[in-house]
Amino acid sequence: MRKESRNDIFRILSLAFTALLLLAAVFFLLQLEETRYGLGSESYSGLSVYFLDVGQADAALLLTDGHAMMIDGGNRGDSSLIVSFLRRQGVTHLDVVVCTHAHEDHVGGLAAAVAECSVDTVYAPVTSDETKVFQKFQKHVEEQGCGLTVPQAGDSFYLGDARVEFLSPVAHVEDVNDSSLVLRVDYGETSFLFTGDAERAAELQIVEGGADLSATVLKVGHHGSQSSTSYAFLREVMPQYAVISVGENNSYGLPDEVVLSRLLDAGTVIYRTDQVGTVCCRSDGAEISVSTEKNAAAPLSWDTPAPERSSAVPEGTWYIGNISSGKFHRLTCGGLPTEENSRYFSSREEAVEAGFAPCSRCKP
């Protein structure tokens, strides 16, 4: 064989080997990108609900049976994150986009989602707003040729086999937070409740309206603010899981300890995006499984060990009261308050006389 021919063969083999290495590298990078969030790729046949970690903001992506819906999109600064996540999940078309209300931490990144994907229907509580972020969102919606639809309580539609119903607004309200669109998503025997930033007034309207509020998963209202997730509302929902979309070390001090206590009193397992990152809830129609971006971080529940304290509990203490919630707990309760929100009691009678009610879980 001629030397030139042998060199040609070696060159071809070398190029083929290099190409295989490149393909392997690309495949590895794709797999790494898919598992970056510890959530896996979207090949699940049921309903997948992603509560994205967008800091002190809200954004959720629902995928089922080849259909996709986005509820809120975080702040304007989250636009690239939203687009990246949509691409990672292979979403090029959104059947439905929901802007719960016109505040930037909900609508800011939706403009990017609408610009990235083709869209069929867009829901919002208003058709116009003076803020630039809403106007940019509206501009991209108009370019899609679908316009903004303002739903009424009781309106519903199907996303694949999932039924989506609007529970609010029940009546006209002036407060932007209380104008939030509240949605219930039913998939088989499981259900999700998305509440935007709805506060007590809106929650009470929904309760009095007689809507079925029971849900397996609750997206906690207003990032865990004390003004939302009232006891009257929570008694109707009684969720198995709660997701709080909140920024790490945010200046508002959210989620409020009162809200955490209310949820724990209801026996709810709590996932906070500031602690566990993006949360994925998958439903097969009968049960829900939860996975998180930061798998090492545990959710908060009544099985959570009592929090460590920088200083010792005063000698003779048998019960600790939560000043904010007005509940008192055993020393081993998973729902103990922070030190600065604690009041110490040497007896049950002392706690009751001080106006504190017993915790419904640890039953002091």
C-alpha positions, 0 to 999 in steps of 0.5 A, spaced: 500 500 500 502 506 498 504 511 503 500 516 501 494 511 501 496 509 509 496 517 511 489 518 508 486 512 512 489 514 518 487 521 517 480 519 516 480 515 522 483 520 526 477 525 523 472 520 525 475 519 532 475 526 533 468 527 531 465 521 536 469 525 541 465 531 540 458 527 539 460 524 546 462 531 549 455 534 546 451 528 549 454 529 556 453 536 556 446 536 554 445 530 560 449 535 565 444 541 563 438 536 563 440 534 570 442 541 573 436 542 577 436 535 579 429 534 576 430 530 570 428 532 563 421 532 561 419 525 558 414 524 564 407 522 561 403 525 567 402 532 569 409 536 571 409 543 575 415 546 575 416 552 581 422 556 578 427 559 583 426 566 581 428 569 587 423 574 590 418 573 585 413 568 582 414 563 576 411 556 574 411 552 568 406 546 567 407 541 562 402 535 560 400 531 555 404 535 550 401 541 552 404 547 556 402 553 560 406 558 564 403 562 570 407 568 571 414 569 569 418 572 575 422 579 574 424 582 568 431 580 570 429 573 570 428 573 563 434 569 560 433 564 566 425 563 563 427 562 556 433 558 558 428 553 562 423 553 556 429 551 551 431 546 556 424 543 557 423 543 549 418 548 549 417 552 543 409 553 544 405 555 550 398 553 550 396 558 555 400 564 559 397 567 565 399 573 568 396 573 575 397 581 576 401 587 573 406 587 579 413 586 576 415 580 580 410 576 576 409 579 569 417 582 568 419 575 565 413 573 561 415 578 555 421 574 554 417 567 554 411 570 550 417 573 545 420 566 545 414 561 544 408 561 540 402 562 544 394 561 543 391 564 549 393 569 554 390 571 561 390 577 565 386 581 570 387 587 566 388 589 559 392 595 560 397 598 566 401 604 566 407 600 568 413 599 563 414 591 564 406 590 563 406 594 557 412 590 554 408 584 556 402 586 552 406 589 546 409 581 545 402 579 546 399 583 541 405 581 536 402 574 537 395 576 535 391 573 541 390 579 545 389 579 553 383 575 556 380 577 562 377 571 565 371 571 570 371 566 576 368 560 574 371 560 567 375 554 565 379 550 560 383 544 559 390 543 558 391 536 556 387 532 561 388 537 566 382 541 568 384 549 569 378 553 573 379 561 575 377 562 582 378 569 582 377 575 582 370 574 585 368 581 585 372 588 583 377 590 587 382 596 587 388 593 590 393 590 585 394 584 589 387 582 591 386 582 583 390 576 582 388 571 578 387 565 582 387 558 579 385 551 581 388 545 576 385 538 577 389 532 574 386 526 576 385 526 584 390 531 585 390 538 585 394 545 585 392 551 587 395 558 584 394 564 588 398 570 585 399 575 591 392 574 593 391 577 600 385 576 606 380 580 602 380 576 596 381 569 600 375 571 604 371 573 597 373 566 594 371 562 601 364 566 601 363 564 594 363 557 595 369 554 590 372 548 592 379 550 594 381 543 597 388 542 594 394 537 594 399 543 592 398 550 594 403 555 591 403 560 597 400 567 596 404 573 596 411 569 597 409 567 604 407 574 607 402 574 613 397 578 609 395 572 605 394 564 607 389 566 612 386 561 617 379 561 614 382 560 607 387 555 609 382 551 612 379 550 606 385 548 602 388 543 607 394 542 602 399 536 603 404 540 600 406 548 600 411 551 595 413 558 597 417 562 592 421 567 595 428 570 595 434 568 599 435 573 605 430 578 602 429 585 605 422 583 607 423 577 612 419 573 608 416 568 609 413 570 615 413 565 621 406 566 622 405 563 615 410 557 616 406 556 623 399 556 620 402 551 614 405 547 619 399 547 624 395 544 618 400 538 617 403 541 610 410 539 608 413 546 606 418 547 600 421 554 600 425 556 593 430 560 597 432 553 600 431 548 595 431 551 589 426 550 583 421 545 585 418 540 581 411 536 583 409 530 578 402 527 578 400 521 575 393 523 577 393 519 584 399 521 587 404 527 587 412 526 587 416 532 589 423 533 587 428 539 588 434 543 585 438 542 591 436 535 593 440 536 600 436 541 602 430 538 606 423 541 606 420 543 613 415 539 616 413 537 623 418 531 622 423 537 622 428 537 628 427 543 633 432 549 630 438 550 634 439 556 638 445 560 639 443 561 647 440 556 651 433 555 653 432 559 660 432 553 666 425 551 668 422 552 661 417 547 659 414 550 653 415 555 648 410 560 645 410 563 638 409 571 639 407 572 632 402 566 631 400 566 639 401 558 639 405 555 644 409 548 643 413 543 646 421 543 646 421 538 641 416 541 636 418 542 629 414 548 629 418 552 634 419 559 633 426 563 632 429 566 638 427 573 637 420 571 636 419 566 642 416 567 649 418 561 655 413 558 659 415 554 665 408 551 665 402 549 661 397 554 665 402 560 664 402 559 657 394 559 657 394 565 662 398 569 657 393 568 652 397 563 648 393 557 644 396 550 644 399 547 638 395 542 634 400 538 632 405 537 638 399 538 643 402 541 649 
